[in-house]
Amino acid sequence: MDTFRSHSGLRLPVQGLGTYKLKGAAGVESIRSAISAGYRLVDSAYNYENEGTVGRAVRTALRADGSATRSELLITSKLPGRYHSDAVTCVEESLYRLGRNFIDLYLIHWPNPSQGLFIDAYRGLMAARDKGLIRHIGVCNFLPEHLEQVEAATGELPAVNQIELHPYFPQVEARAYHRERGIITQSWSPLNRGEVLEEPVLTEIARAHDATPAQVVLAWHRAIGALAIPKASSLQRQQENLAALEITLDAAEVESITALGRADGRRKAQDPAVYEEF
C-alpha cells in the first residue's frame, strides 16, 4: 500500500480502518478480519470506548495468521476534552486498555477553543512522547488558527489533522494549508455515512470504472491527498474498500466530485470554532 508522509517523517498508509461503534466480541472479529484483509492503520479514540476491543483484535490477528507484524500495524487513539490538562494520564490509560507499550499516533480529538487548553494538551502529548508512550502527535478538527497557535507555543506542528471530509464537504482550503506545511490530512466520515452515494456524478464514474460509488469516493480521497478511514464491520465491505486502491481517477473526474461541495456540506453542527467535546 502506498503511503502519505508528514513533515516529521511519519508514514501512513493511504487508507485506514475507522472503528467508531465497533465494540465487544463482534468488534474484535471485525477489526481482526480487517487486519487479515490488509489494513495496517487502525483508528480508535478514548471516547469510542473500544480501545480494549482494538487491543484484543490486534493481539488476535497477530497470533492468528501472521499476516502482519506489530511493526507494520499503526494504532491511533485520541485525547478527549476532559483530559486536556492531564494528557499523560489519559495516554497511560489508553495504553492499559490497548495492552500496548506505546501508541503510534495520538491525536487531540477536538480543540475545544472556549476551554482554552489545547496548547496544554499538545504539550502534554509532547511529554508523553518524551516518555516513549507515543510515537507521533496529531490533532483532529483543528482550524488553521488553532494550528498556528500550537506552532507558536510549542515550535512544532502536528503530523496529522483528522477532519470531516467528503464530497459534500471537500475542505479545499484546509487541505491546501496542510499540504503546504507537511501535515497529513485524514478524512473522518469519508463516505458521509452513505448520504452522497446516490449522486449521479458518482454513479456515472462508478460505471466507467466498473466500481461502486463508495469505491469511487475512496479513490477520490486518495487522489486529493487525503487519508480516508472508513468504518466497515463486514469482511466483504472491508475488502471492497481496499479494492478502491486499484482505481485511478482522471483530473476531470476528481474535479467533478469536488464540485459536489456545498456551503452547508458539514454533516453535523460541529464547527471546530465553537464545538466542545469532552
C-alpha positions as CSV (number, residue, x, y, z in Angstrom):
1,M,0.0,0.0,0.0
2,D,1.3,3.5,-0.8
3,T,1.9,6.0,2.0
4,F,1.4,9.6,2.9
5,R,4.4,11.3,4.6
6,S,4.3,14.1,7.1
7,H,6.8,16.8,7.8
8,S,8.0,14.9,10.8
9,G,8.7,11.7,8.8
10,L,5.6,9.8,9.8
11,R,4.4,7.5,7.0
12,L,0.8,6.3,7.0
13,P,-0.9,4.0,4.5
14,V,-3.3,5.9,2.2
15,Q,-6.4,4.2,3.7
16,G,-7.1,3.1,7.2
17,L,-9.9,1.5,9.2
18,G,-12.3,3.5,11.3
19,T,-13.6,1.7,14.4
20,Y,-16.3,4.0,15.8
21,K,-19.0,1.8,17.3
22,L,-17.0,-1.4,16.8
23,K,-17.1,-2.9,20.3
24,G,-17.2,-6.2,22.1
25,A,-16.7,-9.6,20.6
26,A,-18.2,-8.5,17.3
27,G,-15.9,-5.6,17.1
28,V,-12.9,-7.8,17.8
29,E,-13.8,-10.0,15.0
30,S,-14.4,-7.1,12.6
31,I,-11.1,-5.5,13.3
32,R,-9.2,-8.8,13.3
33,S,-10.7,-9.6,9.8
34,A,-9.7,-6.1,8.6
35,I,-6.1,-6.6,9.6
36,S,-6.0,-10.0,7.9
37,A,-7.5,-8.4,4.8
38,G,-4.6,-5.9,4.6
39,Y,-5.4,-2.9,6.8
40,R,-2.4,-1.6,8.6
41,L,-3.8,1.6,10.2
42,V,-6.5,1.2,12.9
43,D,-8.1,4.4,14.2
44,S,-9.7,4.5,17.6
45,A,-10.3,7.0,20.4
46,Y,-10.6,7.2,24.2
47,N,-14.2,8.3,23.8
48,Y,-15.1,5.5,21.4
49,E,-14.8,3.2,24.5
50,N,-13.3,0.5,22.3
51,E,-9.6,0.7,22.9
52,G,-9.8,-2.7,24.7
53,T,-11.6,-4.1,21.7
54,V,-8.9,-2.8,19.3
55,G,-6.1,-4.2,21.5
56,R,-7.7,-7.6,21.7
57,A,-8.3,-7.6,17.9
58,V,-4.7,-6.7,17.2
59,R,-3.3,-9.4,19.5
60,T,-5.7,-12.0,18.0
61,A,-4.7,-11.0,14.4
62,L,-1.0,-11.2,15.2
63,R,-1.4,-14.7,16.7
64,A,-3.8,-16.0,14.1
65,D,-2.2,-16.0,10.7
66,G,1.0,-13.9,10.7
67,S,-0.4,-11.7,8.0
68,A,1.0,-8.6,9.8
69,T,3.7,-7.9,12.4
70,R,3.4,-5.3,15.2
71,S,5.9,-3.1,13.5
72,E,3.6,-3.0,10.4
73,L,0.5,-2.1,12.3
74,L,-0.2,1.6,13.2
75,I,-2.6,2.2,16.1
76,T,-4.2,5.6,16.6
77,S,-6.1,6.9,19.6
78,K,-7.4,10.3,20.7
79,L,-7.4,12.6,23.7
80,P,-10.8,13.7,24.9
81,G,-11.5,17.3,26.0
82,R,-11.8,16.4,29.7
83,Y,-8.1,15.3,29.7
84,H,-6.6,18.4,28.0
85,S,-4.9,19.3,31.3
86,D,-3.8,15.8,32.1
87,A,-2.8,14.2,28.8
88,V,-0.1,11.9,30.1
89,T,-2.6,10.1,32.4
90,C,-5.0,9.7,29.6
91,V,-2.3,8.2,27.3
92,E,-1.3,5.8,30.1
93,E,-5.0,4.7,30.5
94,S,-5.2,4.2,26.7
95,L,-2.1,2.0,26.8
96,Y,-3.5,-0.1,29.6
97,R,-6.7,-0.6,27.6
98,L,-4.9,-1.4,24.4
99,G,-2.4,-3.7,26.1
100,R,0.5,-1.9,24.3
101,N,3.8,-0.4,25.4
102,F,3.3,2.6,23.1
103,I,0.8,4.1,20.7
104,D,1.9,5.0,17.2
105,L,-0.2,8.1,16.8
106,Y,-2.2,10.1,19.4
107,L,-4.5,12.9,18.4
108,I,-6.2,15.7,20.3
109,H,-9.8,14.9,19.5
110,W,-11.2,18.5,19.3
111,P,-9.6,21.9,20.1
112,N,-12.4,23.0,22.4
113,P,-11.4,26.6,22.0
114,S,-13.7,28.0,24.7
115,Q,-12.0,25.7,27.2
116,G,-8.7,27.2,26.1
117,L,-6.5,24.2,27.0
118,F,-5.5,22.7,23.6
119,I,-2.0,24.1,23.9
120,D,-1.7,22.4,27.3
121,A,-3.0,19.2,25.7
122,Y,-0.4,19.4,23.0
123,R,2.4,20.0,25.5
124,G,1.1,17.0,27.5
125,L,1.4,14.8,24.4
126,M,4.9,16.1,23.8
127,A,5.7,14.9,27.4
128,A,4.1,11.5,26.7
129,R,6.2,11.3,23.6
130,D,9.4,12.1,25.6
131,K,8.4,9.3,27.9
132,G,8.1,6.9,25.0
133,L,4.4,6.4,25.5
134,I,3.5,7.6,22.0
135,R,5.5,8.0,18.8
136,H,3.7,10.8,16.9
137,I,1.3,13.6,17.8
138,G,-1.6,14.7,15.7
139,V,-4.9,16.6,16.1
140,C,-8.5,16.4,14.9
141,N,-10.8,19.2,13.7
142,F,-8.2,21.9,14.2
143,L,-8.6,25.1,12.1
144,P,-5.6,27.0,10.8
145,E,-5.8,29.4,13.7
146,H,-5.5,26.6,16.2
147,L,-2.6,25.1,14.3
148,E,-0.8,28.4,14.2
149,Q,-1.3,28.8,18.0
150,V,0.2,25.3,18.5
151,E,3.2,26.1,16.4
152,A,3.8,29.5,18.1
153,A,3.6,27.9,21.6
154,T,5.5,24.7,21.0
155,G,7.7,25.2,18.0
156,E,6.1,22.3,16.1
157,L,3.1,21.4,14.0
158,P,1.2,18.1,14.4
159,A,1.9,15.3,11.9
160,V,-1.8,14.8,11.2
161,N,-5.0,16.7,11.2
162,Q,-8.1,14.5,11.0
163,I,-11.1,16.5,9.8
164,E,-14.6,15.9,8.4
165,L,-14.0,15.5,4.7
166,H,-16.3,14.0,1.9
167,P,-17.6,15.2,-1.5
168,Y,-20.2,17.4,0.1
169,F,-17.5,19.0,2.3
170,P,-14.2,18.8,0.4
171,Q,-12.2,21.1,2.6
172,V,-10.2,22.6,-0.2
173,E,-8.7,25.4,1.8
174,A,-7.8,23.2,4.8
175,R,-6.2,20.6,2.5
176,A,-4.1,23.3,0.8
177,Y,-3.0,24.6,4.2
178,H,-2.0,21.1,5.4
179,R,-0.2,20.3,2.2
180,E,2.0,23.5,2.4
181,R,3.1,22.6,5.9
182,G,3.6,18.8,5.5
183,I,0.6,17.9,7.7
184,I,-1.2,14.7,6.6
185,T,-5.0,15.2,6.1
186,Q,-7.1,12.4,7.4
187,S,-10.8,12.2,6.5
188,W,-13.4,11.2,9.0
189,S,-16.9,10.4,7.7
190,P,-15.3,9.9,4.3
191,L,-18.5,8.5,2.7
192,N,-20.7,10.9,4.6
193,R,-22.5,7.9,6.1
194,G,-23.5,6.9,2.6
195,E,-25.6,10.1,2.0
196,V,-23.5,11.1,-1.0
197,L,-23.5,7.8,-2.8
198,E,-26.7,8.3,-4.9
199,E,-25.2,11.4,-6.6
200,P,-25.4,10.9,-10.5
201,V,-21.8,12.1,-10.9
202,L,-20.6,9.2,-8.7
203,T,-22.8,6.5,-10.2
204,E,-21.7,7.5,-13.7
205,I,-18.0,7.4,-12.7
206,A,-18.6,4.1,-10.9
207,R,-20.0,2.6,-14.1
208,A,-17.0,3.8,-16.1
209,H,-14.6,2.1,-13.6
210,D,-16.7,-1.0,-13.0
211,A,-16.7,0.0,-9.4
212,T,-19.2,1.0,-6.6
213,P,-19.9,4.7,-5.8
214,A,-18.2,4.1,-2.4
215,Q,-15.1,2.9,-4.1
216,V,-15.1,5.9,-6.3
217,V,-15.3,8.3,-3.3
218,L,-12.4,6.5,-1.6
219,A,-10.4,6.8,-4.8
220,W,-11.2,10.5,-4.8
221,H,-9.9,10.9,-1.3
222,R,-6.6,9.3,-2.3
223,A,-6.5,11.5,-5.4
224,I,-6.8,14.7,-3.5
225,G,-4.2,13.6,-1.0
226,A,-6.5,12.8,1.9
227,L,-6.3,9.6,4.0
228,A,-9.7,8.1,4.4
229,I,-10.6,6.0,7.4
230,P,-13.9,4.4,6.5
231,K,-15.6,2.2,9.1
232,A,-16.6,-1.3,7.9
233,S,-17.7,-4.1,10.1
234,S,-18.0,-6.9,7.5
235,L,-15.1,-8.5,5.7
236,Q,-16.9,-8.0,2.3
237,R,-17.1,-4.3,2.8
238,Q,-13.6,-4.1,4.1
239,Q,-12.3,-5.8,1.0
240,E,-14.4,-3.6,-1.3
241,N,-13.0,-0.5,0.4
242,L,-9.4,-1.8,0.0
243,A,-10.2,-2.5,-3.7
244,A,-10.7,1.2,-4.2
245,L,-6.9,1.4,-4.1
246,E,-6.9,-0.1,-7.6
247,I,-9.0,2.8,-9.0
248,T,-7.3,5.8,-10.5
249,L,-9.5,8.7,-11.4
250,D,-8.6,11.3,-14.0
251,A,-8.4,15.0,-13.3
252,A,-11.8,15.7,-14.7
253,E,-13.4,13.0,-12.5
254,V,-11.7,14.4,-9.4
255,E,-12.8,17.9,-10.3
256,S,-16.4,16.8,-10.8
257,I,-16.6,15.1,-7.5
258,T,-15.0,18.0,-5.7
259,A,-17.6,20.2,-7.3
260,L,-20.3,18.4,-5.3
261,G,-19.2,20.5,-2.3
262,R,-21.9,22.6,-0.6
263,A,-21.8,25.7,1.6
264,D,-23.8,23.7,4.2
265,G,-22.0,20.4,3.5
266,R,-20.8,19.7,7.0
267,R,-22.7,16.6,8.1
268,K,-23.2,17.7,11.7
269,A,-23.3,21.0,13.5
270,Q,-19.8,20.5,14.7
271,D,-17.9,23.7,13.7
272,P,-14.5,23.4,15.4
273,A,-14.6,27.2,16.1
274,V,-17.3,26.7,18.7
275,Y,-17.9,22.9,19.2
276,E,-16.9,21.4,22.5
277,E,-16.3,17.7,23.1
278,F,-15.5,16.2,26.5
